Amino acid sequence: MTDKAKSAELIMKLYDLRREEVMRQARNWFFGFNPESIEDIQRAGMGEHSAYYRMVTTYWDMACSFVNHGAIDAEMFADATGEQVLVFTKIQPFLEQLRATISPAYMQHLEKQVMSMPGAEERIARVREMLKRFAQARAAASSEQTGADAANA
């Protein structure tokens, strides 16, 4: 088997792990998690969704470590995945504070892999804008529901 074929096989195994039921629930929760402060992340890490937060962040840090150490082809990984960029984008503004309180190495593999991707800064900016649009859409939907609930009361 070629190195490329081995990389593809590992990427598919990582994909299969993402489909596991609890991991899927954790990923769904993380997608809706929009930290605006270090306190938001600390609450997530200590609260009822602690397992979800840790499951998603450590999964992607681990997967990226495989890339950083050459077990998975970096270009193939970047072409086949994108969720790690979303995860990194959400925690990036707070990494310095997280590393000061948790560990200097916190999410270093995730950061290294994402930042080594061609056009990383632009990709992060696009994801950040996408997340803003999603948050605005959720807020608008919530306002509409609140208005409908009030009208029906």
N, CA, C and O atoms as a GROMACS GRO file, in nm:
protein
  612
    1MET      N    1   0.085  -0.118   0.000
    1MET     CA    2   0.000   0.000   0.000
    1MET      C    3   0.090   0.124   0.000
    1MET      O    4   0.189   0.129   0.072
    2THR      N    5   0.055   0.223  -0.080
    2THR     CA    6   0.134   0.346  -0.087
    2THR      C    7   0.110   0.432   0.037
    2THR      O    8   0.013   0.412   0.110
    3ASP      N    9   0.199   0.528   0.057
    3ASP     CA   10   0.179   0.621   0.168
    3ASP      C   11   0.050   0.699   0.150
    3ASP      O   12  -0.021   0.726   0.247
    4LYS      N   13   0.018   0.735   0.026
    4LYS     CA   14  -0.107   0.808  -0.001
    4LYS      C   15  -0.227   0.720   0.034
    4LYS      O   16  -0.324   0.768   0.093
    5ALA      N   17  -0.220   0.595  -0.002
    5ALA     CA   18  -0.330   0.504   0.030
    5ALA      C   19  -0.344   0.486   0.181
    5ALA      O   20  -0.455   0.477   0.233
    6LYS      N   21  -0.231   0.480   0.251
    6LYS     CA   22  -0.236   0.469   0.398
    6LYS      C   23  -0.296   0.596   0.458
    6LYS      O   24  -0.374   0.589   0.553
    7SER      N   25  -0.259   0.711   0.403
    7SER     CA   26  -0.317   0.836   0.451
    7SER      C   27  -0.467   0.838   0.429
    7SER      O   28  -0.544   0.876   0.518
    8ALA      N   29  -0.509   0.795   0.311
    8ALA     CA   30  -0.652   0.792   0.281
    8ALA      C   31  -0.725   0.698   0.376
    8ALA      O   32  -0.835   0.729   0.423
    9GLU      N   33  -0.665   0.585   0.405
    9GLU     CA   34  -0.727   0.489   0.498
    9GLU      C   35  -0.740   0.549   0.638
    9GLU      O   36  -0.844   0.534   0.703
   10LEU      N   37  -0.637   0.617   0.684
   10LEU     CA   38  -0.643   0.681   0.816
   10LEU      C   39  -0.747   0.793   0.820
   10LEU      O   40  -0.818   0.808   0.919
   11ILE      N   41  -0.755   0.870   0.713
   11ILE     CA   42  -0.856   0.976   0.707
   11ILE      C   43  -0.996   0.916   0.713
   11ILE      O   44  -1.084   0.971   0.779
   12MET      N   45  -1.017   0.805   0.644
   12MET     CA   46  -1.148   0.739   0.648
   12MET      C   47  -1.178   0.686   0.788
   12MET      O   48  -1.292   0.688   0.832
   13LYS      N   49  -1.076   0.637   0.857
   13LYS     CA   50  -1.097   0.590   0.995
   13LYS      C   51  -1.134   0.708   1.085
   13LYS      O   52  -1.221   0.696   1.172
   14LEU      N   53  -1.068   0.821   1.065
   14LEU     CA   54  -1.103   0.940   1.142
   14LEU      C   55  -1.247   0.982   1.112
   14LEU      O   56  -1.320   1.023   1.201
   15TYR      N   57  -1.285   0.972   0.986
   15TYR     CA   58  -1.422   1.005   0.947
   15TYR      C   59  -1.522   0.913   1.017
   15TYR      O   60  -1.624   0.958   1.069
   16ASP      N   61  -1.491   0.784   1.018
   16ASP     CA   62  -1.580   0.689   1.085
   16ASP      C   63  -1.595   0.720   1.233
   16ASP      O   64  -1.704   0.708   1.289
   17LEU      N   65  -1.486   0.760   1.298
   17LEU     CA   66  -1.493   0.796   1.440
   17LEU      C   67  -1.586   0.915   1.462
   17LEU      O   68  -1.655   0.922   1.563
   18ARG      N   69  -1.588   1.007   1.368
   18ARG     CA   70  -1.675   1.126   1.379
   18ARG      C   71  -1.822   1.088   1.372
   18ARG      O   72  -1.908   1.164   1.417
   19ARG      N   73  -1.852   0.972   1.316
   19ARG     CA   74  -1.991   0.930   1.300
   19ARG      C   75  -2.045   0.856   1.422
   19ARG      O   76  -2.165   0.829   1.430
   20GLU      N   77  -1.959   0.824   1.516
   20GLU     CA   78  -2.002   0.756   1.639
   20GLU      C   79  -2.106   0.845   1.707
   20GLU      O   80  -2.092   0.967   1.706
   21GLU      N   81  -2.208   0.786   1.767
   21GLU     CA   82  -2.325   0.861   1.815
   21GLU      C   83  -2.290   0.971   1.915
   21GLU      O   84  -2.335   1.084   1.899
   22VAL      N   85  -2.212   0.940   2.017
   22VAL     CA   86  -2.179   1.043   2.117
   22VAL      C   87  -2.092   1.151   2.054
   22VAL      O   88  -2.107   1.270   2.085
   23MET      N   89  -2.000   1.111   1.968
   23MET     CA   90  -1.916   1.210   1.900
   23MET      C   91  -2.002   1.299   1.812
   23MET      O   92  -1.978   1.420   1.805
   24ARG      N   93  -2.099   1.243   1.746
   24ARG     CA   94  -2.190   1.324   1.662
   24ARG      C   95  -2.266   1.425   1.749
   24ARG      O   96  -2.281   1.541   1.710
   25GLN      N   97  -2.312   1.382   1.865
   25GLN     CA   98  -2.380   1.473   1.957
   25GLN      C   99  -2.285   1.584   2.003
   25GLN      O  100  -2.324   1.701   2.010
   26ALA      N  101  -2.163   1.546   2.033
   26ALA     CA  102  -2.063   1.645   2.077
   26ALA      C  103  -2.034   1.745   1.966
   26ALA      O  104  -2.023   1.865   1.992
   27ARG      N  105  -2.021   1.696   1.844
   27ARG     CA  106  -1.994   1.785   1.731
   27ARG      C  107  -2.112   1.878   1.707
   27ARG      O  108  -2.092   1.996   1.677
   28ASN      N  109  -2.233   1.828   1.718
   28ASN     CA  110  -2.352   1.914   1.702
   28ASN      C  111  -2.354   2.022   1.809
   28ASN      O  112  -2.383   2.138   1.780
   29TRP      N  113  -2.324   1.983   1.934
   29TRP     CA  114  -2.319   2.083   2.041
   29TRP      C  115  -2.211   2.187   2.011
   29TRP      O  116  -2.234   2.307   2.025
   30PHE      N  117  -2.092   2.141   1.971
   30PHE     CA  118  -1.981   2.233   1.949
   30PHE      C  119  -2.012   2.329   1.836
   30PHE      O  120  -1.973   2.446   1.841
   31PHE      N  121  -2.082   2.282   1.734
   31PHE     CA  122  -2.117   2.370   1.623
   31PHE      C  123  -2.199   2.488   1.671
   31PHE      O  124  -2.182   2.600   1.622
   32GLY      N  125  -2.288   2.465   1.767
   32GLY     CA  126  -2.370   2.573   1.821
   32GLY      C  127  -2.303   2.651   1.933
   32GLY      O  128  -2.359   2.751   1.980
   33PHE      N  129  -2.187   2.608   1.977
   33PHE     CA  130  -2.113   2.674   2.084
   33PHE      C  131  -2.037   2.792   2.025
   33PHE      O  132  -1.952   2.775   1.937
   34ASN      N  133  -2.068   2.912   2.073
   34ASN     CA  134  -2.004   3.032   2.019
   34ASN      C  135  -1.941   3.113   2.131
   34ASN      O  136  -2.001   3.210   2.179
   35PRO      N  137  -1.821   3.074   2.173
   35PRO     CA  138  -1.758   3.144   2.285
   35PRO      C  139  -1.723   3.287   2.249
   35PRO      O  140  -1.665   3.315   2.144
   36GLU      N  141  -1.759   3.377   2.339
   36GLU     CA  142  -1.726   3.518   2.321
   36GLU      C  143  -1.624   3.564   2.424
   36GLU      O  144  -1.577   3.678   2.419
   37SER      N  145  -1.590   3.476   2.517
   37SER     CA  146  -1.494   3.511   2.621
   37SER      C  147  -1.428   3.384   2.672
   37SER      O  148  -1.474   3.273   2.648
   38ILE      N  149  -1.319   3.403   2.744
   38ILE     CA  150  -1.252   3.290   2.807
   38ILE      C  151  -1.346   3.224   2.908
   38ILE      O  152  -1.341   3.103   2.929
   39GLU      N  153  -1.431   3.305   2.969
   39GLU     CA  154  -1.527   3.251   3.066
   39GLU      C  155  -1.625   3.155   3.000
   39GLU      O  156  -1.664   3.055   3.060
   40ASP      N  157  -1.665   3.185   2.877
   40ASP     CA  158  -1.754   3.093   2.804
   40ASP      C  159  -1.687   2.957   2.786
   40ASP      O  160  -1.751   2.853   2.801
   41ILE      N  161  -1.559   2.959   2.752
   41ILE     CA  162  -1.486   2.833   2.733
   41ILE      C  163  -1.469   2.762   2.867
   41ILE      O  164  -1.484   2.641   2.875
   42GLN      N  165  -1.436   2.837   2.970
   42GLN     CA  166  -1.421   2.775   3.102
   42GLN      C  167  -1.552   2.712   3.149
   42GLN      O  168  -1.551   2.603   3.206
   43ARG      N  169  -1.664   2.780   3.126
   43ARG     CA  170  -1.794   2.723   3.163
   43ARG      C  171  -1.821   2.595   3.084
   43ARG      O  172  -1.872   2.497   3.138
   44ALA      N  173  -1.788   2.598   2.956
   44ALA     CA  174  -1.808   2.478   2.873
   44ALA      C  175  -1.720   2.364   2.923
   44ALA      O  176  -1.763   2.249   2.927
   45GLY      N  177  -1.598   2.397   2.959
   45GLY     CA  178  -1.504   2.295   3.005
   45GLY      C  179  -1.535   2.239   3.142
   45GLY      O  180  -1.485   2.132   3.178
   46MET      N  181  -1.617   2.310   3.219
   46MET     CA  182  -1.647   2.266   3.355
   46MET      C  183  -1.795   2.231   3.374
   46MET      O  184  -1.832   2.170   3.474
   47GLY      N  185  -1.878   2.267   3.279
   47GLY     CA  186  -2.022   2.251   3.296
   47GLY      C  187  -2.075   2.120   3.241
   47GLY      O  188  -2.001   2.023   3.223
   48GLU      N  189  -2.205   2.120   3.214
   48GLU     CA  190  -2.272   1.999   3.170
   48GLU      C  191  -2.223   1.950   3.033
   48GLU      O  192  -2.241   1.833   3.000
   49HIS      N  193  -2.163   2.039   2.955
   49HIS     CA  194  -2.115   2.000   2.822
   49HIS      C  195  -1.964   1.979   2.819
   49HIS      O  196  -1.903   1.977   2.713
   50SER      N  197  -1.905   1.964   2.936
   50SER     CA  198  -1.761   1.946   2.946
   50SER      C  199  -1.711   1.830   2.860
   50SER      O  200  -1.612   1.843   2.788
   51ALA      N  201  -1.780   1.717   2.867
   51ALA     CA  202  -1.737   1.601   2.789
   51ALA      C  203  -1.743   1.630   2.640
   51ALA      O  204  -1.654   1.590   2.565
   52TYR      N  205  -1.848   1.700   2.596
   52TYR     CA  206  -1.860   1.735   2.454
   52TYR      C  207  -1.746   1.827   2.411
   52TYR      O  208  -1.682   1.805   2.309
   53TYR      N  209  -1.723   1.931   2.491
   53TYR     CA  210  -1.615   2.025   2.458
   53TYR      C  211  -1.482   1.951   2.447
   53TYR      O  212  -1.410   1.967   2.348
   54ARG      N  213  -1.451   1.872   2.547
   54ARG     CA  214  -1.323   1.800   2.548
   54ARG      C  215  -1.316   1.697   2.436
   54ARG      O  216  -1.210   1.679   2.375
   55MET      N  217  -1.426   1.630   2.408
   55MET     CA  218  -1.427   1.528   2.304
   55MET      C  219  -1.392   1.588   2.168
   55MET      O  220  -1.310   1.534   2.094
   56VAL      N  221  -1.455   1.699   2.136
   56VAL     CA  222  -1.432   1.761   2.005
   56VAL      C  223  -1.293   1.822   1.995
   56VAL      O  224  -1.221   1.798   1.898
   57THR      N  225  -1.253   1.899   2.095
   57THR     CA  226  -1.124   1.967   2.086
   57THR      C  227  -1.008   1.868   2.088
   57THR      O  228  -0.913   1.882   2.011
   58THR      N  229  -1.014   1.769   2.176
   58THR     CA  230  -0.902   1.675   2.183
   58THR      C  231  -0.901   1.581   2.063
   58THR      O  232  -0.794   1.536   2.020
   59TYR      N  233  -1.018   1.550   2.007
   59TYR     CA  234  -1.023   1.469   1.885
   59TYR      C  235  -0.945   1.538   1.773
   59TYR      O  236  -0.861   1.477   1.708
   60TRP      N  237  -0.975   1.667   1.753
   60TRP     CA  238  -0.910   1.737   1.643
   60TRP      C  239  -0.762   1.765   1.672
   60TRP      O  240  -0.681   1.765   1.580
   61ASP      N  241  -0.726   1.788   1.798
   61ASP     CA  242  -0.585   1.804   1.831
   61ASP      C  243  -0.510   1.673   1.803
   61ASP      O  244  -0.399   1.676   1.750
   62MET      N  245  -0.570   1.561   1.839
   62MET     CA  246  -0.510   1.430   1.813
   62MET      C  247  -0.497   1.405   1.662
   62MET      O  248  -0.391   1.365   1.614
   63ALA      N  249  -0.606   1.428   1.588
   63ALA     CA  250  -0.602   1.405   1.443
   63ALA      C  251  -0.494   1.491   1.378
   63ALA      O  252  -0.421   1.445   1.291
   64CYS      N  253  -0.484   1.615   1.422
   64CYS     CA  254  -0.383   1.705   1.366
   64CYS      C  255  -0.242   1.661   1.405
   64CYS      O  256  -0.148   1.685   1.330
   65SER      N  257  -0.227   1.598   1.521
   65SER     CA  258  -0.094   1.548   1.559
   65SER      C  259  -0.048   1.441   1.461
   65SER      O  260   0.071   1.431   1.432
   66PHE      N  261  -0.141   1.360   1.409
   66PHE     CA  262  -0.105   1.259   1.309
   66PHE      C  263  -0.050   1.325   1.183
   66PHE      O  264   0.045   1.276   1.123
   67VAL      N  265  -0.110   1.435   1.145
   67VAL     CA  266  -0.064   1.510   1.028
   67VAL      C  267   0.072   1.572   1.057
   67VAL      O  268   0.165   1.561   0.976
   68ASN      N  269   0.084   1.637   1.171
   68ASN     CA  270   0.208   1.707   1.206
   68ASN      C  271   0.327   1.612   1.216
   68ASN      O  272   0.441   1.652   1.193
   69HIS      N  273   0.302   1.487   1.251
   69HIS     CA  274   0.410   1.388   1.264
   69HIS      C  275   0.427   1.305   1.137
   69HIS      O  276   0.509   1.213   1.135
   70GLY      N  277   0.352   1.336   1.033
   70GLY     CA  278   0.372   1.270   0.904
   70GLY      C  279   0.298   1.139   0.885
   70GLY      O  280   0.317   1.074   0.782
   71ALA      N  281   0.213   1.099   0.978
   71ALA     CA  282   0.138   0.975   0.961
   71ALA      C  283   0.028   0.990   0.857
   71ALA      O  284  -0.013   0.893   0.793
   72ILE      N  285  -0.020   1.113   0.840
   72ILE     CA  286  -0.121   1.144   0.739
   72ILE      C  287  -0.068   1.257   0.653
   72ILE      O  288  -0.012   1.355   0.703
   73ASP      N  289  -0.085   1.243   0.523
   73ASP     CA  290  -0.041   1.346   0.429
   73ASP      C  291  -0.116   1.477   0.455
   73ASP      O  292  -0.239   1.480   0.456
   74ALA      N  293  -0.041   1.584   0.476
   74ALA     CA  294  -0.100   1.713   0.513
   74ALA      C  295  -0.192   1.768   0.404
   74ALA      O  296  -0.300   1.818   0.434
   75GLU      N  297  -0.150   1.759   0.280
   75GLU     CA  298  -0.232   1.812   0.171
   75GLU      C  299  -0.363   1.734   0.158
   75GLU      O  300  -0.469   1.792   0.138
   76MET      N  301  -0.353   1.602   0.168
   76MET     CA  302  -0.473   1.519   0.158
   76MET      C  303  -0.567   1.548   0.275
   76MET      O  304  -0.689   1.556   0.257
   77PHE      N  305  -0.512   1.563   0.394
   77PHE     CA  306  -0.593   1.592   0.512
   77PHE      C  307  -0.665   1.725   0.494
   77PHE      O  308  -0.784   1.736   0.523
   78ALA      N  309  -0.594   1.827   0.448
   78ALA     CA  310  -0.654   1.959   0.427
   78ALA      C  311  -0.764   1.954   0.321
   78ALA      O  312  -0.865   2.022   0.333
   79ASP      N  313  -0.743   1.873   0.218
   79ASP     CA  314  -0.844   1.860   0.113
   79ASP      C  315  -0.968   1.785   0.161
   79ASP      O  316  -1.079   1.813   0.116
   80ALA      N  317  -0.949   1.690   0.251
   80ALA     CA  318  -1.059   1.602   0.292
   80ALA      C  319  -1.134   1.651   0.416
   80ALA      O  320  -1.244   1.604   0.443
   81THR      N  321  -1.075   1.742   0.489
   81THR     CA  322  -1.136   1.785   0.615
   81THR      C  323  -1.143   1.937   0.621
   81THR      O  324  -1.074   2.006   0.546
   82GLY      N  325  -1.223   1.987   0.709
   82GLY     CA  326  -1.233   2.131   0.729
   82GLY      C  327  -1.283   2.165   0.868
   82GLY      O  328  -1.272   2.279   0.914
   83GLU      N  329  -1.338   2.065   0.934
   83GLU     CA  330  -1.396   2.089   1.066
   83GLU      C  331  -1.291   2.137   1.166
   83GLU      O  332  -1.323   2.212   1.258
   84GLN      N  333  -1.167   2.093   1.148
   84GLN     CA  334  -1.062   2.137   1.240
   84GLN      C  335  -1.042   2.288   1.233
   84GLN      O  336  -1.006   2.351   1.332
   85VAL      N  337  -1.067   2.347   1.117
   85VAL     CA  338  -1.054   2.492   1.103
   85VAL      C  339  -1.164   2.561   1.183
   85VAL      O  340  -1.139   2.663   1.249
   86LEU      N  341  -1.284   2.507   1.179
   86LEU     CA  342  -1.394   2.563   1.256
   86LEU      C  343  -1.364   2.555   1.406
   86LEU      O  344  -1.384   2.652   1.479
   87VAL      N  345  -1.316   2.440   1.452
   87VAL     CA  346  -1.282   2.423   1.594
   87VAL      C  347  -1.174   2.523   1.634
   87VAL      O  348  -1.185   2.590   1.736
   88PHE      N  349  -1.070   2.532   1.553
   88PHE     CA  350  -0.961   2.624   1.584
   88PHE      C  351  -1.010   2.769   1.586
   88PHE      O  352  -0.972   2.846   1.674
   89THR      N  353  -1.093   2.805   1.489
   89THR     CA  354  -1.144   2.942   1.480
   89THR      C  355  -1.219   2.981   1.607
   89THR      O  356  -1.211   3.095   1.652
   90LYS      N  357  -1.293   2.887   1.663
   90LYS     CA  358  -1.369   2.917   1.784
   90LYS      C  359  -1.281   2.937   1.906
   90LYS      O  360  -1.314   3.019   1.992
   91ILE      N  361  -1.170   2.865   1.916
   91ILE     CA  362  -1.087   2.876   2.036
   91ILE      C  363  -0.966   2.967   2.018
   91ILE      O  364  -0.905   3.008   2.117
   92GLN      N  365  -0.931   2.999   1.894
   92GLN     CA  366  -0.810   3.078   1.868
   92GLN      C  367  -0.801   3.208   1.949
   92GLN      O  368  -0.694   3.237   2.003
   93PRO      N  369  -0.909   3.286   1.959
   93PRO     CA  370  -0.895   3.413   2.033
   93PRO      C  371  -0.859   3.394   2.181
   93PRO      O  372  -0.817   3.490   2.246
   94PHE      N  373  -0.875   3.274   2.232
   94PHE     CA  374  -0.855   3.249   2.374
   94PHE      C  375  -0.738   3.156   2.404
   94PHE      O  376  -0.715   3.119   2.519
   95LEU      N  377  -0.663   3.119   2.300
   95LEU     CA  378  -0.556   3.021   2.319
   95LEU      C  379  -0.451   3.066   2.418
   95LEU      O  380  -0.407   2.987   2.502
   96GLU      N  381  -0.410   3.191   2.411
   96GLU     CA  382  -0.307   3.238   2.503
   96GLU      C  383  -0.352   3.222   2.648
   96GLU      O  384  -0.276   3.173   2.732
   97GLN      N  385  -0.475   3.261   2.677
   97GLN     CA  386  -0.528   3.248   2.813
   97GLN      C  387  -0.546   3.101   2.852
   97GLN      O  388  -0.517   3.063   2.965
   98LEU      N  389  -0.592   3.020   2.759
   98LEU     CA  390  -0.609   2.878   2.787
   98LEU      C  391  -0.476   2.812   2.817
   98LEU      O  392  -0.465   2.731   2.909
   99ARG      N  393  -0.376   2.847   2.740
   99ARG     CA  394  -0.243   2.789   2.763
   99ARG      C  395  -0.183   2.834   2.895
   99ARG      O  396  -0.110   2.759   2.959
  100ALA      N  397  -0.215   2.955   2.936
  100ALA     CA  398  -0.164   3.004   3.065
  100ALA      C  399  -0.228   2.930   3.182
  100ALA      O  400  -0.165   2.913   3.286
  101THR      N  401  -0.352   2.886   3.164
  101THR     CA  402  -0.421   2.820   3.276
  101THR      C  403  -0.422   2.668   3.267
  101THR      O  404  -0.427   2.600   3.370
  102ILE      N  405  -0.416   2.613   3.145
  102ILE     CA  406  -0.425   2.467   3.129
  102ILE      C  407  -0.288   2.405   3.106
  102ILE      O  408  -0.242   2.323   3.185
  103SER      N  409  -0.223   2.446   2.998
  103SER     CA  410  -0.093   2.392   2.961
  103SER      C  411  -0.038   2.474   2.846
  103SER      O  412  -0.113   2.514   2.757
  104PRO      N  413   0.093   2.500   2.846
  104PRO     CA  414   0.152   2.573   2.733
  104PRO      C  415   0.135   2.500   2.599
  104PRO      O  416   0.144   2.561   2.493
  105ALA      N  417   0.110   2.370   2.605
  105ALA     CA  418   0.096   2.290   2.483
  105ALA      C  419  -0.050   2.271   2.441
  105ALA      O  420  -0.078   2.198   2.346
  106TYR      N  421  -0.143   2.336   2.510
  106TYR     CA  422  -0.285   2.316   2.483
  106TYR      C  423  -0.318   2.346   2.337
  106TYR      O  424  -0.297   2.457   2.289
  107MET      N  425  -0.369   2.247   2.268
  107MET     CA  426  -0.414   2.255   2.128
  107MET      C  427  -0.303   2.296   2.031
  107MET      O  428  -0.330   2.356   1.927
  108GLN      N  429  -0.179   2.264   2.066
  108GLN     CA  430  -0.068   2.302   1.979
  108GLN      C  431  -0.071   2.228   1.846
  108GLN      O  432  -0.032   2.285   1.743
  109HIS      N  433  -0.115   2.103   1.844
  109HIS     CA  434  -0.120   2.028   1.719
  109HIS      C  435  -0.228   2.084   1.626
  109HIS      O  436  -0.208   2.096   1.505
  110LEU      N  437  -0.341   2.117   1.684
  110LEU     CA  438  -0.449   2.178   1.607
  110LEU      C  439  -0.402   2.309   1.546
  110LEU      O  440  -0.419   2.332   1.426
  111GLU      N  441  -0.342   2.394   1.627
  111GLU     CA  442  -0.294   2.523   1.578
  111GLU      C  443  -0.189   2.506   1.468
  111GLU      O  444  -0.196   2.571   1.364
  112LYS      N  445  -0.093   2.418   1.491
  112LYS     CA  446   0.016   2.400   1.394
  112LYS      C  447  -0.039   2.351   1.260
  112LYS      O  448   0.001   2.401   1.154
  113GLN      N  449  -0.130   2.254   1.264
  113GLN     CA  450  -0.183   2.200   1.138
  113GLN      C  451  -0.266   2.304   1.065
  113GLN      O  452  -0.248   2.324   0.944
  114VAL      N  453  -0.355   2.371   1.135
  114VAL     CA  454  -0.441   2.470   1.069
  114VAL      C  455  -0.357   2.585   1.014
  114VAL      O  456  -0.376   2.626   0.899
  115MET      N  457  -0.265   2.635   1.093
  115MET     CA  458  -0.186   2.751   1.049
  115MET      C  459  -0.088   2.715   0.938
  115MET      O  460  -0.038   2.804   0.869
  116SER      N  461  -0.058   2.587   0.919
  116SER     CA  462   0.033   2.547   0.812
  116SER      C  463  -0.040   2.527   0.679
  116SER      O  464   0.024   2.507   0.576
  117MET      N  465  -0.172   2.531   0.681
  117MET     CA  466  -0.249   2.514   0.558
  117MET      C  467  -0.229   2.636   0.468
  117MET      O  468  -0.227   2.749   0.518
  118PRO      N  469  -0.216   2.617   0.338
  118PRO     CA  470  -0.207   2.733   0.249
  118PRO      C  471  -0.332   2.820   0.265
  118PRO      O  472  -0.444   2.771   0.267
  119GLY      N  473  -0.310   2.950   0.277
  119GLY     CA  474  -0.421   3.043   0.291
  119GLY      C  475  -0.492   3.032   0.425
  119GLY      O  476  -0.612   3.061   0.434
  120ALA      N  477  -0.421   2.991   0.528
  120ALA     CA  478  -0.483   2.966   0.659
  120ALA      C  479  -0.556   3.088   0.713
  120ALA      O  480  -0.671   3.077   0.756
  121GLU      N  481  -0.492   3.203   0.710
  121GLU     CA  482  -0.554   3.324   0.767
  121GLU      C  483  -0.684   3.359   0.694
  121GLU      O  484  -0.784   3.396   0.756
  122GLU      N  485  -0.682   3.346   0.561
  122GLU     CA  486  -0.802   3.376   0.483
  122GLU      C  487  -0.913   3.274   0.513
  122GLU      O  488  -1.030   3.310   0.524
  123ARG      N  489  -0.874   3.149   0.526
  123ARG     CA  490  -0.972   3.044   0.556
  123ARG      C  491  -1.035   3.067   0.693
  123ARG      O  492  -1.156   3.052   0.710
  124ILE      N  493  -0.953   3.102   0.790
  124ILE     CA  494  -1.003   3.131   0.925
  124ILE      C  495  -1.099   3.250   0.920
  124ILE      O  496  -1.204   3.248   0.984
  125ALA      N  497  -1.063   3.353   0.844
  125ALA     CA  498  -1.150   3.471   0.832
  125ALA      C  499  -1.284   3.433   0.770
  125ALA      O  500  -1.388   3.482   0.814
  126ARG      N  501  -1.283   3.346   0.669
  126ARG     CA  502  -1.408   3.301   0.607
  126ARG      C  503  -1.494   3.223   0.706
  126ARG      O  504  -1.616   3.242   0.713
  127VAL      N  505  -1.430   3.136   0.782
  127VAL     CA  506  -1.504   3.058   0.882
  127VAL      C  507  -1.561   3.151   0.989
  127VAL      O  508  -1.675   3.134   1.032
  128ARG      N  509  -1.484   3.249   1.031
  128ARG     CA  510  -1.531   3.344   1.132
  128ARG      C  511  -1.655   3.420   1.081
  128ARG      O  512  -1.751   3.439   1.156
  129GLU      N  513  -1.652   3.461   0.955
  129GLU     CA  514  -1.768   3.529   0.896
  129GLU      C  515  -1.888   3.436   0.885
  129GLU      O  516  -2.002   3.476   0.912
  130MET      N  517  -1.864   3.312   0.847
  130MET     CA  518  -1.972   3.214   0.839
  130MET      C  519  -2.035   3.194   0.976
  130MET      O  520  -2.158   3.189   0.988
  131LEU      N  521  -1.953   3.184   1.080
  131LEU     CA  522  -2.005   3.166   1.216
  131LEU      C  523  -2.087   3.287   1.260
  131LEU      O  524  -2.188   3.271   1.329
  132LYS      N  525  -2.045   3.407   1.221
  132LYS     CA  526  -2.123   3.527   1.253
  132LYS      C  527  -2.260   3.522   1.187
  132LYS      O  528  -2.361   3.554   1.249
  133ARG      N  529  -2.263   3.482   1.060
  133ARG     CA  530  -2.391   3.472   0.988
  133ARG      C  531  -2.483   3.369   1.054
  133ARG      O  532  -2.602   3.393   1.070
  134PHE      N  533  -2.426   3.255   1.093
  134PHE     CA  534  -2.506   3.152   1.160
  134PHE      C  535  -2.561   3.203   1.293
  134PHE      O  536  -2.677   3.179   1.326
  135ALA      N  537  -2.478   3.273   1.369
  135ALA     CA  538  -2.522   3.327   1.498
  135ALA      C  539  -2.634   3.429   1.478
  135ALA      O  540  -2.731   3.431   1.553
  136GLN      N  541  -2.620   3.513   1.375
  136GLN     CA  542  -2.725   3.611   1.346
  136GLN      C  543  -2.855   3.542   1.305
  136GLN      O  544  -2.963   3.583   1.346
  137ALA      N  545  -2.843   3.438   1.225
  137ALA     CA  546  -2.962   3.363   1.182
  137ALA      C  547  -3.030   3.297   1.301
  137ALA      O  548  -3.153   3.296   1.311
  138ARG      N  549  -2.950   3.240   1.393
  138ARG     CA  550  -3.008   3.178   1.513
  138ARG      C  551  -3.077   3.283   1.600
  138ARG      O  552  -3.185   3.259   1.653
  139ALA      N  553  -3.014   3.400   1.613
  139ALA     CA  554  -3.073   3.508   1.694
  139ALA      C  555  -3.204   3.554   1.632
  139ALA      O  556  -3.302   3.578   1.703
  140ALA      N  557  -3.206   3.568   1.499
  140ALA     CA  558  -3.328   3.611   1.431
  140ALA      C  559  -3.438   3.506   1.448
  140ALA      O  560  -3.553   3.541   1.473
  141ALA      N  561  -3.403   3.380   1.434
  141ALA     CA  562  -3.502   3.273   1.451
  141ALA      C  563  -3.554   3.270   1.593
  141ALA      O  564  -3.673   3.247   1.616
  142SER      N  565  -3.467   3.293   1.689
  142SER     CA  566  -3.508   3.296   1.830
  142SER      C  567  -3.602   3.413   1.856
  142SER      O  568  -3.701   3.399   1.928
  143SER      N  569  -3.572   3.529   1.797
  143SER     CA  570  -3.659   3.647   1.812
  143SER      C  571  -3.796   3.622   1.751
  143SER      O  572  -3.898   3.659   1.809
  144GLU      N  573  -3.797   3.560   1.634
  144GLU     CA  574  -3.924   3.529   1.568
  144GLU      C  575  -4.006   3.433   1.654
  144GLU      O  576  -4.128   3.449   1.666
  145GLN      N  577  -3.941   3.333   1.712
  145GLN     CA  578  -4.011   3.236   1.796
  145GLN      C  579  -4.064   3.304   1.921
  145GLN      O  580  -4.177   3.277   1.964
  146THR      N  581  -3.984   3.392   1.980
  146THR     CA  582  -4.028   3.465   2.100
  146THR      C  583  -4.150   3.551   2.067
  146THR      O  584  -4.245   3.558   2.144
  147GLY      N  585  -4.146   3.617   1.951
  147GLY     CA  586  -4.259   3.699   1.907
  147GLY      C  587  -4.383   3.615   1.883
  147GLY      O  588  -4.494   3.655   1.920
  148ALA      N  589  -4.366   3.499   1.822
  148ALA     CA  590  -4.479   3.409   1.797
  148ALA      C  591  -4.536   3.357   1.928
  148ALA      O  592  -4.658   3.345   1.943
  149ASP      N  593  -4.448   3.324   2.022
  149ASP     CA  594  -4.494   3.276   2.153
  149ASP      C  595  -4.574   3.385   2.225
  149ASP      O  596  -4.676   3.356   2.287
  150ALA      N  597  -4.527   3.508   2.218
  150ALA     CA  598  -4.596   3.620   2.283
  150ALA      C  599  -4.733   3.644   2.219
  150ALA      O  600  -4.830   3.673   2.288
  151ALA      N  601  -4.739   3.633   2.086
  151ALA     CA  602  -4.865   3.655   2.015
  151ALA      C  603  -4.967   3.546   2.048
  151ALA      O  604  -5.087   3.571   2.047
  152ASN      N  605  -4.918   3.426   2.076
  152ASN     CA  606  -5.007   3.314   2.107
  152ASN      C  607  -5.047   3.308   2.254
  152ASN      O  608  -5.131   3.226   2.292
  153ALA      N  609  -4.986   3.392   2.336
  153ALA     CA  610  -5.013   3.386   2.482
  153ALA      C  611  -5.145   3.450   2.517
  153ALA      O  612  -5.182   3.454   2.634
   0.00000   0.00000   0.00000
